[in-house]
Amino acid sequence: MKDNDILTIERKLDYTFKDKALLIRAFTHSSAAHDAQKNYESLEFLGDSVLDLVVAKQLMRENPNAHEGALTQRRSEIVSQKPLEDAIDRLGLAEFLIVGKGESVQTITEHTKVKSNMFEAIVGAIYLDSGCLADAEKFILSKLRSFFDGSCKHEGRDFKSELNEFASRHRVSVSYAVVGQGGKPHAPVFTVDVLIDGVPAGRGKGASKKAAEQDAARIALEHIAG
């Protein structure tokens, strides 16, 4: 990897590596280096754990009263493949992937999870290079900030999970449909219907689609209980 490429990557990451070899390793695909100490796979393993911890910590900080089930679901959504891939695309980092001779960067990055694996490897590399969680946390939260929207602030109960359990017991289907969106740009209000076997069973409102779905599920459960 050229020095100019390293400088460009560091600028995009907003982090300067003390050990440039760690940065290069985070961008080295297994097709270019089969040695586990030279490709990104073990960094990806570490970064996955750091990512889970940082996201869980932030969700608890922003949603202190949220139900454990809602926190778990939201964390899973944030650390899933697409958000991490999108972050790599926004940063324009895929082009710097180091691949084996005769391999195509574009072809390899189109493979399942390669770009999300890169994100996790970068997290692991920053964590090792800095020797503390703070710099990895700064990177993660800055690149995934849009996903922390307070959508699991409902207290005490996860109504969607409860409704799903009811549906499973009674062998019926549950689906949600956005039927309206209003409010101001900085304070939107979503309206969502929950349907049980295709029949409307509750209409909820919320500051996000997920919050509106929770409200709709709550109303449906009240109708069921009544």
C-alpha positions as CSV (number, residue, x, y, z in Angstrom):
1,M,0.0,0.0,0.0
2,K,1.4,3.4,-1.0
3,D,2.0,6.2,1.6
4,N,-0.5,8.4,-0.2
5,D,-3.2,5.7,0.2
6,I,-2.4,5.4,3.9
7,L,-2.8,9.1,4.4
8,T,-6.1,9.2,2.4
9,I,-7.5,6.3,4.5
10,E,-6.5,7.9,7.7
11,R,-8.1,11.1,6.7
12,K,-11.3,9.2,5.8
13,L,-11.2,7.4,9.1
14,D,-10.3,10.5,11.1
15,Y,-7.7,8.4,12.9
16,T,-3.9,8.3,12.5
17,F,-2.3,4.9,13.1
18,K,0.9,4.7,15.1
19,D,1.4,1.2,13.6
20,K,0.8,1.5,9.9
21,A,1.1,-2.2,9.6
22,L,-2.2,-2.6,11.5
23,L,-3.9,-0.3,9.0
24,I,-2.5,-2.3,6.1
25,R,-3.6,-5.6,7.7
26,A,-7.1,-4.3,8.2
27,F,-7.3,-3.8,4.4
28,T,-5.7,-7.1,3.4
29,H,-8.1,-9.8,2.1
30,S,-7.2,-13.5,2.7
31,S,-6.7,-13.9,-1.1
32,A,-3.6,-11.7,-0.7
33,A,-2.3,-13.2,2.5
34,H,-3.2,-16.6,3.9
35,D,-1.3,-16.0,7.1
36,A,-3.8,-15.1,9.9
37,Q,-1.4,-12.5,11.2
38,K,-1.3,-10.7,7.9
39,N,-4.9,-10.6,6.7
40,Y,-7.9,-8.9,8.4
41,E,-9.8,-11.9,9.6
42,S,-8.7,-12.0,13.2
43,L,-9.0,-8.2,13.4
44,E,-12.6,-8.6,12.1
45,F,-13.2,-11.1,15.0
46,L,-12.0,-8.6,17.5
47,G,-13.8,-5.7,15.9
48,D,-17.1,-7.6,15.9
49,S,-16.9,-7.8,19.7
50,V,-15.9,-4.2,20.2
51,L,-18.7,-3.1,17.9
52,D,-21.3,-5.0,19.9
53,L,-20.0,-3.5,23.2
54,V,-19.9,0.1,21.9
55,V,-23.4,-0.1,20.3
56,A,-24.9,-1.8,23.4
57,K,-23.4,0.9,25.6
58,Q,-24.7,3.7,23.5
59,L,-28.2,2.3,23.2
60,M,-28.3,1.9,27.0
61,R,-27.1,5.5,27.5
62,E,-29.7,6.9,25.1
63,N,-32.6,4.6,26.2
64,P,-32.1,3.9,29.9
65,N,-35.7,2.6,30.3
66,A,-35.9,0.5,27.2
67,H,-36.9,-3.2,27.4
68,E,-34.0,-5.7,27.0
69,G,-35.6,-7.3,24.0
70,A,-35.9,-3.9,22.3
71,L,-32.3,-3.1,23.0
72,T,-31.2,-6.5,21.6
73,Q,-33.2,-6.1,18.5
74,R,-32.0,-2.6,17.8
75,R,-28.3,-3.6,18.4
76,S,-28.7,-6.4,15.9
77,E,-30.1,-4.0,13.3
78,I,-27.3,-1.6,13.7
79,V,-24.4,-4.1,13.6
80,S,-25.9,-6.0,10.7
81,Q,-24.4,-6.3,7.3
82,K,-26.0,-3.5,5.4
83,P,-25.3,-0.6,7.8
84,L,-21.7,-1.6,7.9
85,E,-21.5,-1.9,4.1
86,D,-23.1,1.4,3.7
87,A,-20.6,3.0,6.0
88,I,-17.7,1.6,3.9
89,D,-19.4,2.9,0.7
90,R,-19.9,6.4,2.2
91,L,-16.3,6.5,3.2
92,G,-15.1,5.2,-0.2
93,L,-12.8,2.6,1.4
94,A,-13.6,-0.5,-0.6
95,E,-11.2,0.5,-3.4
96,F,-8.3,0.3,-1.0
97,L,-8.8,-3.4,-0.3
98,I,-5.7,-5.4,-1.0
99,V,-6.5,-8.6,-2.9
100,G,-4.5,-11.5,-4.4
101,K,-2.7,-11.5,-7.7
102,G,-5.2,-11.9,-10.5
103,E,-8.1,-11.0,-8.3
104,S,-10.5,-8.1,-8.8
105,V,-11.3,-5.7,-5.9
106,Q,-14.7,-5.0,-7.4
107,T,-15.5,-8.7,-7.7
108,I,-14.4,-9.5,-4.2
109,T,-16.1,-6.6,-2.5
110,E,-19.4,-7.7,-4.2
111,H,-19.2,-11.0,-2.2
112,T,-21.4,-11.3,0.8
113,K,-20.1,-9.5,3.9
114,V,-16.7,-8.5,2.6
115,K,-17.3,-4.8,3.1
116,S,-19.0,-5.3,6.5
117,N,-16.0,-7.5,7.5
118,M,-13.8,-4.6,6.5
119,F,-15.6,-2.2,8.8
120,E,-15.2,-4.7,11.7
121,A,-11.5,-5.2,10.9
122,I,-11.0,-1.4,10.9
123,V,-12.6,-1.2,14.4
124,G,-10.4,-4.0,15.6
125,A,-7.3,-2.3,14.2
126,I,-8.1,1.1,15.8
127,Y,-8.8,-0.6,19.1
128,L,-5.4,-2.4,19.1
129,D,-3.5,0.6,17.8
130,S,-4.9,3.0,20.3
131,G,-4.8,0.6,23.2
132,C,-8.2,1.8,24.5
133,L,-11.8,1.8,23.7
134,A,-12.3,5.5,23.3
135,D,-10.9,5.9,19.7
136,A,-12.8,2.8,18.4
137,E,-15.9,4.1,20.1
138,K,-15.5,7.6,18.4
139,F,-15.1,5.9,15.0
140,I,-18.1,3.6,15.4
141,L,-20.5,6.3,16.7
142,S,-19.4,8.8,14.1
143,K,-20.0,6.4,11.2
144,L,-23.2,4.9,12.5
145,R,-24.7,8.0,14.2
146,S,-27.9,8.0,12.1
147,F,-28.9,4.6,13.6
148,F,-29.2,6.0,17.1
149,D,-32.6,7.5,16.8
150,G,-34.1,6.7,20.2
151,S,-36.5,4.2,18.6
152,C,-36.5,1.8,21.6
153,K,-37.5,4.3,24.3
154,H,-40.7,2.6,25.1
155,E,-40.6,1.6,28.8
156,G,-41.0,-1.8,30.4
157,R,-42.5,-3.9,27.6
158,D,-41.6,-4.9,24.1
159,F,-45.1,-5.0,22.6
160,K,-43.9,-6.2,19.2
161,S,-42.3,-9.2,20.7
162,E,-45.4,-9.9,22.7
163,L,-47.6,-9.7,19.7
164,N,-45.2,-12.0,17.7
165,E,-45.5,-14.5,20.5
166,F,-49.3,-14.3,20.4
167,A,-49.2,-14.8,16.6
168,S,-46.9,-17.8,16.9
169,R,-49.1,-19.4,19.5
170,H,-52.3,-18.9,17.4
171,R,-50.6,-19.5,14.0
172,V,-51.5,-16.1,12.5
173,S,-49.3,-13.6,10.7
174,V,-48.3,-10.2,11.8
175,S,-47.3,-7.3,9.5
176,Y,-46.9,-3.6,9.7
177,A,-47.8,-0.8,7.1
178,V,-46.9,2.9,7.2
179,V,-50.2,4.7,6.5
180,G,-49.1,8.3,7.2
181,Q,-46.3,10.6,7.9
182,G,-46.6,14.2,9.2
183,G,-45.1,16.6,11.6
184,K,-42.2,18.9,10.9
185,P,-38.9,17.8,9.3
186,H,-37.1,17.9,12.6
187,A,-39.9,16.2,14.5
188,P,-41.7,13.7,12.2
189,V,-44.7,11.7,13.2
190,F,-45.3,8.3,11.6
191,T,-48.6,6.5,11.6
192,V,-48.5,2.7,11.3
193,D,-51.2,0.0,11.1
194,V,-50.5,-3.5,12.4
195,L,-52.3,-6.3,10.6
196,I,-53.1,-9.7,11.9
197,D,-53.7,-12.2,9.1
198,G,-54.1,-9.1,6.9
199,V,-56.8,-7.5,9.1
200,P,-56.0,-4.1,10.7
201,A,-55.7,-4.7,14.5
202,G,-54.3,-1.4,15.8
203,R,-53.0,2.0,14.6
204,G,-50.0,3.6,16.3
205,K,-48.1,6.8,16.1
206,G,-44.5,7.6,16.9
207,A,-41.4,9.8,16.1
208,S,-40.0,6.9,14.1
209,K,-41.4,3.9,12.2
210,K,-40.2,1.5,14.9
211,A,-41.8,3.6,17.7
212,A,-45.1,3.7,15.7
213,E,-44.9,0.0,15.3
214,Q,-44.5,-0.5,19.0
215,D,-47.5,1.7,19.6
216,A,-49.6,-0.1,17.1
217,A,-48.6,-3.5,18.7
218,R,-49.6,-2.1,22.1
219,I,-53.0,-1.1,20.9
220,A,-53.5,-4.5,19.2
221,L,-52.6,-6.3,22.4
222,E,-55.1,-4.2,24.3
223,H,-57.9,-5.1,21.8
224,I,-56.9,-8.8,22.1
225,A,-57.0,-8.6,25.9
226,G,-60.2,-6.7,25.9
